[in-house]
Amino acid sequence: MADAREFDVIIYGSTGYTGRLVAEYMTEQYGVGGDAPKWAMAGRSQEKLEEVRDLIGAPKETPLIVADANDSDSLDDMTKRATVILTTVGPYQLYGNELVAACVKNGTHYVDLCGEPGWMRQMIDEHQEAAEKSGAQICFSCGFDSIPFDLGVLMLQKEMNKRYSKPATRVRGRVRAMEGKFSGGTAASLTETMKAIAKNPSLVKILASSFGLTPGFEGPDQPNMMIPKKDKVLDSWVAPFIMAPINTKNVHRTNYLLDFPYGEDFKYDEMVVTSPGEIGKQAAEMLAKANPFGGEDAPKPGEGPTKEERDNGHYDAIFIGETADGEMASLCVKGDKDPGYGSTSKMIAESALCLAQDKIKHAGGVWTPGALMGGKLVKRLEAKAGLSFAVES
């Protein structure tokens, strides 16, 4: 398919805040023409596309494509021209239905930044069979949710198998440090999810379960992530992590899609590390009550931090695996930019290029980054996108 398509990647939503960062990354990292990947910017307005192209310093010959989420013909035309559609146009439950359908119909691969599990499950149920037939690889959650966590667990399990010839039946994901704001798109997605629940209460079951994205499979009860607690392994207090409800679902879906290499009894949770002692307990309790999307500084779609704030951001998460026999190992994932924008824009760009260029051998279907791209994406992220995956113990 790659040889037959005009573009390797089309960045849909290039005039939005995050889409602009993706286009800027592609410009700086790869350029346009020659041996560079064949990529284009897409959005609703030719005028705005030209404005953003000039703003980010992309060459005048950078291809521009006009397409609109409300115009199915334009989406159909766009998806026929690319090997991969990279979309930052969310909330996806509002603007993603027609685009996913067009990609599935035309055998076009797809990556997004989705953290909307209710909508993701809807897309799985509606399109899995058709995507298998057309060859389209649909891959959600190719940003901070959920690449560092999905691939972190995957790489830890590889280390566990290498060391002990068996996987960890229990993995603790612990965010040790994080500097940067959550995206306005994430806040908007949560708002739309709450509206969707009001219209369709059956979504509650999907959203509440760690196995909401594994149709037909319900694993064991999972650790409680909703209340602060003392983590005996780290000897520190830990607090609820706002992204855990989506990340844990993707980790379990990866296990499900790969035919349970982690085991059908696998348990996984994610929390934020504070510190030992009474101070750590108080900090964990404060975090549990905090609303990262509230107040006057609440992010809005289309807005984001300055370049300095993005460059000064970072994150550090550790994954601690334990076998049924008590054998342990740990692996750390670090990112060199703020999670919601700087690092996310690089992760989704490399995910799209991985699908376009790295000869992924899996069939069509609705995938996770870990199950679909795995180690090939890890190599890209370490080489290009400022991430590191390192065994600690």
Disulfide bonds with the S-S distance in Angstrom:
none
